Amino acid sequence: MLPIALAGVSAQAADAMTFHPMNATDLFNDVATANSTPGMNVIDLSDVQYFPSATQNMTITGNLEITGLPQLQPAQFVNGFAPDVNAQNQAGDGFPLFTIAAGANVIFKGFNVDTGGGGTWPLLSDAGGNLELDNMAVYGSIGDNLDISAASSNKVVINNSYFTTSHGQASIDNFGSAGTALTLNNDTIAGNLHAGVSGPFVSHNDVFATNSPDCDPPGTTSDVTSEDEDFSCNVTYSGTPAIQAGANNGGPTFTGAPASNSDLLTTDTATQSWCEKSDQRFFTAPTGATCIIGSYQPNYTLQSDTAGPVCTVDFKDSGPGFNPNEMQVHATDSGVAGIGSDAISNQTIELKNTTTTNGTVSSANVPGTLWDETTPGSNILGEPSSGTAYPVLAQKPSGDTTAGDTFWSFTATDWFNNQTQCQ
């Protein structure tokens, strides 16, 4: 269990804002406003193409989630487009489209980022913040698609995403960031002009194909059934993934599907415990379905899910020999989507009949965990495998013997952004 110290009930959870930009200028201004607004802010993109101008490169300094439309499929796009942030106007400005500043905590989910980058600069630059990418397509950069440049202790986690057609040194460049922990889960890194990934990383059910090379040394430092083509990634399999060019295969982002002759469909099998319940397209696993390596799951189907998670209290201890006033809560998903990457958020802990409002919260170290926040109103991240609970334990501060029950409230979110307020 990973301890998380809560500083107490804070106005931050209440102050966080949700934005709905309809054009690139709105998006640029909303990022700036979110930077100065406490809490985990959310920008909900519409089904439009956003074309930031040459001066509208965006640096994120706070806690922010930018999300597309998880359940929306192409036939439902009112404006005819997937949610897309296009950097074609920034090809000569010398800056990345998005920069994740040191100390920032950022989630990108369910949209395309593509085309351009400033000169040889990347589309996305992590300069020391924590970054999670879920169900994303990142492609077409003049430079790297993602550059991780800071030698710090930040974390970058990429889940169910597709990186392609980068013209930089690597589509995902972690070479110069000695302290950054890069983890890839169920991703497709294919069709890049140069390396797919450079620098060290941890890999789970990822595919690397038609890159040159698939990985610059040293490749992965830890691997669970991933596959490359050229033996450069230090992964379980090296074969013929046969990933097709990116296309609209359903869902809000471009995907790279395996061709009929792909090893991924036959001999080179994924580790099922690392599979997500939803693939990059937000297609979900029918009962008994198995997943394959990569972000595109041919065995998954399009299913609607409007039901939020279910929260249950498992135990409450206050007797001798126990940490007084503990409460363990499980969040599970009642629909087909599974618990989301931002499963537990806006958490507070308090004690009845006292003024003590600080304590600890700890969560299981599950696949996809990005960071463990110390600020009330921000997120505990994690994405347990299909059908499992998300356990979180709340308890009083160490040494606090004040009588009274522990109360904990939080927001539980599934992979399709359905939410339940639990208390």
N, C-alpha and C positions, 0 to 999 in steps of 0.2 A: 504494500500500500504506500502511496506517495503522499506525504503530509502537505497540506495547504493551509497556511495561517490566514484566517480572516481578520481583518482589522476592525470589524464591527459594522453595524448597520450604517449605511451611507446613502447620501442623496444621489450617488453616482448611478445606481440602478434605475432610479426614477428619471434622471436627467437624460439618459441615452435617447437618441432620436432615430427615427426611420425616415429615409428620404426616397423619393420617387422621381428621379430625373428623366426628362423626356428628350433631352438633347445633350450634346457634349459640354456646352457651357454650364448647364445645370449640374452635370456630373462633376465638373471641375470645381464649381462653387460648393457642392455638397461635400466633397472630400475636404475642402478647406474648413468648412463649418464643423465637420466631424472631428477634425484634428483638435479643435478647441472645446469640444463637448465631452465631458466625462462619461465613462461607461462604455459598453460595447454597442457602438452605433451600427446601423444596418442601412445599406443602399440597395434598394430593390430595382433592378434594371427592367425595363420594358422590352418588348420584342421589336426593337429598332436597332439600327446601326448608329453608333456614336463615333463621330469623327473629330477628335480633339484637334485644335489648331496647333500650329508650330510652337506656340507659347503656352499651351495648356498641358504640359507635362506635370504629373501629379506626384507629390511626395506625401506619404502617409506617415504620420508621427504618433497617432493614438491607437485606440482599439477599434477596429472596423471590419465588418463583413460586407462584401459586395457580392450579391447573389443574383442569378438569373431566375428562370421560371421552371423549377424542377419537373413539374408534371405536364408542362405545356409541350405539345408535339407540333411538328411543322404544319400540319393541316389546320391547326388552331391559331397560328400566328396572325393576329389582326393586321399587322403591318407587313406581313410577308417575309420577315427576317427572324433569324435566331438572335437572341441578345448578343451583341457584338461590339467590342471596343476596338476600333481600327486606327492604327498609327500612321497611315499613309501620309498625312500632312506633316509628320515629324521626322521624315527621312534625313533632313539636313540640319536639324537643330542641335545635335550634339548631346542630347539627354535621353535617358530611358523614358518610356511612356509612364510607367509606375516605378517609384522608388520606395522601398520599405525601410524607413529610418530605424536607427538603433533605438530599442525600447518599444517599438510598435508591435502590436499583436494583430495579425491580419489574416482573414479568410477570404479567398476567392472561390466561388462555387457556381457552376452551371452556366458559363457563358464562354464565348470565344474572345481571345485577345490575339490580334494578328496584324500583319502587314506593316513592315517598316522598322521602327526603332530609329533612334537618332544617329545617323551615320553608322559607325561600327558599334554603337551602343546597343544594349539589349532592349527587348520589349519590357522585361521585368528585371529590376535590380534589387537584390536584397543587401542592404548596407548595414546589417546588424540586428534587424528585427526578427520576430518569429512569424513565419509564413506558412499557411496551409492552403493547398490548392485541391479542390474536390470537383470531380466531374467536369474538368476544364479541357478546352482545346487551345493550345498556344502554338502559333505557327507563323512562318513567313517573315521572320525577322532578318534584317540586313546583318545584324550582329547575332549574338546569342539570343535564344528565346528567354532564358533565365540565367542571370549572372549572380553568383553568390560571392560577394567581394570582401566581406568583413571577416577578419580573424578574431571572432568572438565566440561566445558560448550560446549563440542563438540556435534555433531549430527550424528546419524546413522539412515539411512533410507533404508529399504529393500522392493523392489517392485517386484512382479511377480516371486518370487523365491521359491526354494524347499530345505529345510534343513532336512536331514535324517541320520540315522545310526551313530549318535555320541555316543561314549562310555564315554564321560566326564560327569561332573555334570549336564550340560545342553547343548543342541545343540546351543542355543544362550544364553550366560551368561552375564546378565547386573546387576548382584547382587551387585558387589562391586564398581559400578560407579555412585555415588550419583548424579553427575551433568549431566550425559549424557542423552540426549533426544533420545530415541529409538522409531521409528515408523515403523510399519509393514503395508504394503498395498498389498492385494491380494496375500498372501503367503500361502504355504503349509508347515507346520512343523509337520512331522509325522515319526513314526517308529524309534525313538531314544531310547537308552537303559535306560536313565534317563529322566530328565525334558526336555520338549520341549523348554521352555523359563523360565529363572529365572530373578527376578528383575522386576521393573516397565516398562511398555511400553504402547504405543498407538496402537490400532488395528483397521483396516478397511478391512472387507471382507476376513479375514484370517481363516484358518482351522488348528486345533491342534488335532492330533489323534494318538493313540497307542504309546504315550509317558508315562513315569512313574515318576511323574505325567505329565499331559500336561503343567502345569505351576506351578512353585514354587511361593509362595506368594511374592508380593501381587497380581500378575496377572496384567491385563490391568487397566490403570487409565482412559481410555476413549475407548469406543468400538462402532463400527458401524457394525452391523450384522455379527459378527464372530461366529465360532462354535468350541466347544471342545467336549470331550467325558466324562469327569469326574468332571465337575463343578468347576475345579480348576482355570480357567482363568478369571472368572468374566466377561464373554461375553454374548451376546444375546441368543445364542442357546447352549444347551448341548444335544447331540443326538448320531447318528450313522453315522459319515462321511464316513466310509468304504473306506479309502484311500488304494489303492493297492501299492505293492512294486514298487520302482523306476524302470523305464524301458525307453527304447528308443521309445517314442510315437510320434516322429517327432520333428523337431527343433534341435538346436545345443546342448541341454543339456538334462540330464535325468529328467523325470517328474513323479509325483505321481498322477495318475488319480483316480477318484472315481469309485468304483464298481457300478454295476447296482442297488444294494439295498441301495445306499447312500441317506441319508436325503437331501444332497445338491442338488440332482436332482429333489426333490419333494417339501417338505414342508418348508425347511429352506432356505429362499431366500436372495439374496444379495441386497445391496443398489446400484442401477444402476449408480448413480452419482459418485460412487467411483470406478467403473469398468474402466479398461484400454481398449483402442481400440485394443490392441494386448495382447495375453496371453504369458505365459512363453516360449512357442514354437515359438513365433512370428507369430502365426496364428492370423488372424484379424477377426473382427466382420462383418458379412454380414448385409445388411440393415435390421433393425428390430430385430436382434438377441439380446438375453439377456445373461448376464453373471451369473455365479454361484460363490459361495464363494470359494476362493482358487486360485492357480496359473494356474490351468489347466482348459481350457474352452472347453467343448465338443461341444458347438454350434458355435465355431469359425472355420474358414476354412483357408486353405493355399491359399494366394493370393499374387501375386507379386506386388511390389511397387518400382518404380525407379524414381518417381517424387519428387522433393524437395518441401519444404514449399513455401508458397506465403506470401509476406510481403506487407502491405498496410499502408499508413499514414492516420490517421483519422482526425487529426486536428493540426493546428499550430497557436498558440495564441501570440500576441504581444501588444494587446491594454490595456488601463487602466482597472484595476481591475483583470487582469490576471497575473499569473507568467510570466514575459516576456520571449519570445522565447522558448515556450514549443513545443514539438512534441510528439504525441502519435502514436506508431506503433503497429500493430497487426501482429503476425505470425500465419498463419493457414496452415494446411497440405492439399495439393491438391490430395494426394493419400489415400490409405486405412490404412496407418500405424499409423497416429496420430502424434502430436508433441512429440518429444522425451524428455527424462529426462534431457538431456543437451541442452534444446531447444534454448537458446540464449547464444552465446559466442563471444569472440573476439570483444567486444563492445568498441567503442570510441565515444566521444562527442566533438564537436568543434563549434566555432562560426565564421561565415563568416566575413572576413575583420578585424579580431582581432587576437591577439596572445593568447587569453584565450582558454584553452583546457581542463578545468576541469568543472564539473557540477555534476548533480545527475541523477541516473537512478533508477526507482522503478518498481516493478513487482507485479502482483496479487499473493496473498497467495493461491496457488492452490495445489491440492493433490500431494504429493511426493516432495514438495519443500525441498531441503536439506540445502543449505547455500546460503548466499548472499555475493558475493565476493567484495572486495574493490580494487582488483588489475586488471588493464586493461589487457586483454588477457586471463582472466580466465572466469569462467562460471556463469551465472544465471541459476539455475535449476528449473524445474517444469514440470508437466505433466498434462495438463488440460484434462478433459474428452472428449470423442469422439465428434468431430464436433465443439468444441469451439475454440475461438481465444486465443492467448497468448498475452495479452496486456502489453506493457512496455512504460513508460513515461520518456522522456528525457527532461531535462531543465537546464537552466543556474544556476550557483551558486547563493545562496540566497544573495540578495543585489547588484548583478551585473546588472547595468543598461546600459551596453554597447550596442549600436545598432548593429543589425546584426542577421541573421537567425541562428537557431540552426541546425546543421547537425549531424546525428548519423549513424554510420555504424556498422554492426554486422553480425554474421553467425547464421543462423537458421538451426536446425537439427531435422529431424523427427525420429520416433522410430526405423526405419530401417537404420539409419545413412546416409540417403540422405540429402545433404546440399544445401543451397542457400545463396549466399552473398547478403546482403541487404544494401542499402544506400540511 
